[in-house]
Amino acid sequence: METKERKTYSLDIKIYEPANIYEVPFPLPEKMSDSKSLFKMGYHNIVVHWEPSLVDEFYEWCSTHGSIIKILGSEKLD
């Protein structure tokens, strides 16, 4: 059985519209949403502990949903 190693990433993102946080098929921190589960618009820095393939999927999803969310920068921390 092959295990996939998770890595830690710091992502700088910008939310452009208050979409429902559950519309995004990735585990994002709840601090990015308000009491109605809508994204807080503006800039966010999040640290995620994901497999590299999930990071690639997140980049692809954000590129096709750029009216909601864009990745401004990222850094692999480990």
Backbone as CSV, one residue per row, in Angstrom:
resi,resn,N_x,N_y,N_z,CA_x,CA_y,CA_z,C_x,C_y,C_z
1,MET,0.839,-1.186,0.000,0.000,0.000,0.000,0.881,1.245,0.000
2,GLU,0.637,2.110,-0.938,1.430,3.320,-1.070,0.781,4.447,-0.279
3,THR,1.565,5.140,0.562,1.035,6.274,1.309,1.517,7.551,0.651
4,LYS,0.638,8.520,0.642,0.991,9.813,0.071,1.396,10.745,1.198
5,GLU,2.541,11.334,1.040,3.064,12.212,2.070,2.459,13.601,1.949
6,ARG,2.012,14.126,3.067,1.467,15.484,3.101,2.590,16.478,3.348
7,LYS,2.438,17.640,2.783,3.384,18.734,2.960,2.629,19.944,3.481
8,THR,3.358,20.877,4.043,2.755,22.096,4.562,2.999,23.233,3.572
9,TYR,1.918,23.937,3.239,1.973,25.040,2.283,1.349,26.278,2.898
10,SER,1.915,27.421,2.590,1.319,28.707,2.925,0.762,29.271,1.625
11,LEU,-0.523,29.598,1.633,-1.185,30.107,0.428,-1.732,31.503,0.683
12,ASP,-1.407,32.431,-0.199,-1.987,33.767,-0.179,-3.076,33.787,-1.239
13,ILE,-4.306,34.031,-0.801,-5.426,34.006,-1.734,-6.267,35.259,-1.571
14,LYS,-7.071,35.529,-2.594,-8.007,36.646,-2.531,-9.375,36.128,-2.920
15,ILE,-10.370,36.477,-2.110,-11.756,36.129,-2.370,-12.422,37.334,-3.018
16,TYR,-13.043,37.123,-4.179,-13.661,38.203,-4.933,-15.172,38.294,-4.773
17,GLU,-15.820,37.189,-4.365,-17.253,37.247,-4.133,-17.608,36.319,-2.980
18,PRO,-18.659,36.666,-2.253,-19.001,35.907,-1.045,-19.731,34.598,-1.345
19,ALA,-19.075,33.691,-2.049,-19.652,32.382,-2.358,-19.702,31.529,-1.095
20,ASN,-20.529,30.518,-1.118,-20.631,29.593,0.001,-19.326,28.803,0.122
21,ILE,-18.766,28.745,1.318,-17.478,28.067,1.523,-17.559,26.590,1.147
22,TYR,-18.770,26.016,1.222,-18.930,24.599,0.907,-19.019,24.329,-0.596
23,GLU,-19.055,25.384,-1.405,-19.005,25.225,-2.862,-17.606,24.829,-3.325
24,VAL,-16.618,25.138,-2.514,-15.230,24.833,-2.842,-14.921,23.427,-2.332
25,PRO,-14.535,22.516,-3.208,-14.339,21.128,-2.797,-12.996,20.847,-2.105
26,PHE,-12.570,21.761,-1.261,-11.296,21.624,-0.555,-11.492,22.020,0.896
27,PRO,-10.758,21.412,1.804,-10.905,21.728,3.228,-10.226,23.052,3.583
28,LEU,-10.985,24.128,3.526,-10.447,25.452,3.843,-10.859,25.842,5.261
29,PRO,-10.050,26.668,5.925,-10.353,27.050,7.308,-11.681,27.803,7.424
30,GLU,-12.428,27.483,8.478,-13.707,28.151,8.702,-13.543,29.637,8.988
31,LYS,-12.355,30.055,9.424,-12.128,31.480,9.706,-12.273,32.341,8.445
32,MET,-12.286,31.689,7.280,-12.438,32.423,6.020,-13.899,32.735,5.713
33,SER,-14.820,32.262,6.568,-16.239,32.473,6.304,-16.904,33.231,7.444
34,ASP,-18.068,33.785,7.136,-18.836,34.492,8.150,-19.848,33.536,8.785
35,SER,-20.763,34.055,9.573,-21.735,33.215,10.279,-22.722,32.524,9.341
36,LYS,-22.792,32.981,8.088,-23.689,32.373,7.097,-22.935,31.420,6.171
37,SER,-21.702,31.081,6.505,-20.842,30.187,5.715,-20.488,30.765,4.348
38,LEU,-20.474,32.095,4.245,-20.042,32.756,3.021,-18.608,33.223,3.202
39,PHE,-17.827,33.117,2.121,-16.450,33.597,2.183,-16.415,35.068,2.549
40,LYS,-15.465,35.419,3.401,-15.194,36.828,3.683,-14.353,37.347,2.527
41,MET,-14.813,38.397,1.894,-14.083,38.933,0.748,-12.781,39.567,1.226
42,GLY,-11.785,39.564,0.327,-10.503,40.168,0.637,-9.371,39.158,0.619
43,TYR,-8.262,39.575,1.230,-7.043,38.773,1.239,-7.000,37.843,2.448
44,HIS,-6.481,36.637,2.232,-6.325,35.655,3.298,-4.988,34.944,3.121
45,ASN,-4.374,34.599,4.233,-3.208,33.722,4.209,-3.603,32.497,5.011
46,ILE,-3.477,31.335,4.384,-3.821,30.095,5.069,-2.643,29.139,4.994
47,VAL,-2.538,28.296,5.993,-1.532,27.247,6.004,-2.284,25.931,5.951
48,VAL,-1.955,25.116,4.949,-2.634,23.838,4.759,-1.613,22.709,4.803
49,HIS,-2.068,21.560,5.198,-1.231,20.353,5.279,-1.852,19.341,4.317
50,TRP,-1.480,19.455,3.053,-2.105,18.684,1.983,-1.078,17.857,1.231
51,GLU,-1.582,16.845,0.538,-0.757,16.092,-0.404,-0.508,16.998,-1.615
52,PRO,0.659,16.889,-2.241,0.956,17.738,-3.401,-0.105,17.654,-4.506
53,SER,-0.694,16.491,-4.703,-1.716,16.360,-5.750,-2.946,17.204,-5.426
54,LEU,-3.283,17.357,-4.135,-4.425,18.191,-3.753,-4.125,19.659,-4.003
55,VAL,-2.888,20.059,-3.772,-2.490,21.442,-4.057,-2.639,21.709,-5.556
56,ASP,-2.201,20.768,-6.386,-2.350,20.918,-7.835,-3.823,21.044,-8.230
57,GLU,-4.680,20.220,-7.620,-6.113,20.292,-7.900,-6.683,21.638,-7.473
58,PHE,-6.220,22.150,-6.331,-6.682,23.452,-5.841,-6.293,24.560,-6.815
59,TYR,-5.050,24.534,-7.311,-4.623,25.513,-8.307,-5.513,25.452,-9.546
60,GLU,-5.791,24.247,-10.013,-6.617,24.085,-11.206,-8.037,24.588,-10.956
61,TRP,-8.614,24.256,-9.806,-9.968,24.685,-9.485,-10.035,26.211,-9.427
62,CYS,-9.054,26.818,-8.763,-9.032,28.278,-8.647,-8.871,28.949,-10.006
63,SER,-8.114,28.328,-10.903,-7.928,28.939,-12.231,-9.214,28.917,-13.041
64,THR,-10.083,27.942,-12.802,-11.351,27.895,-13.532,-12.474,28.626,-12.800
65,HIS,-12.250,29.001,-11.548,-13.251,29.730,-10.762,-12.660,31.054,-10.262
66,GLY,-11.924,31.713,-11.135,-11.225,32.941,-10.774,-12.117,34.097,-10.399
67,SER,-13.403,34.020,-10.719,-14.296,35.106,-10.305,-14.599,35.017,-8.811
68,ILE,-14.358,33.841,-8.209,-14.590,33.644,-6.779,-13.300,33.797,-5.989
69,ILE,-12.252,33.096,-6.414,-11.030,32.990,-5.619,-9.815,32.901,-6.542
70,LYS,-8.741,33.573,-6.149,-7.471,33.487,-6.876,-6.336,33.254,-5.900
71,ILE,-5.368,32.489,-6.340,-4.158,32.269,-5.555,-3.146,33.337,-5.976
72,LEU,-2.718,34.142,-5.031,-1.775,35.214,-5.326,-0.332,34.766,-5.137
73,GLY,-0.140,33.789,-4.270,1.205,33.291,-4.019,1.154,32.065,-3.150
74,SER,2.218,31.298,-3.181,2.283,30.102,-2.328,3.728,29.815,-1.987
75,GLU,3.893,29.103,-0.888,5.221,28.696,-0.459,5.110,27.335,0.208
76,LYS,5.992,26.435,-0.176,6.062,25.120,0.459,6.921,25.274,1.709
77,LEU,6.365,24.962,2.871,7.059,25.206,4.133,7.914,24.038,4.594
78,ASP,7.653,22.834,4.110,8.503,21.693,4.475,8.669,20.744,3.311
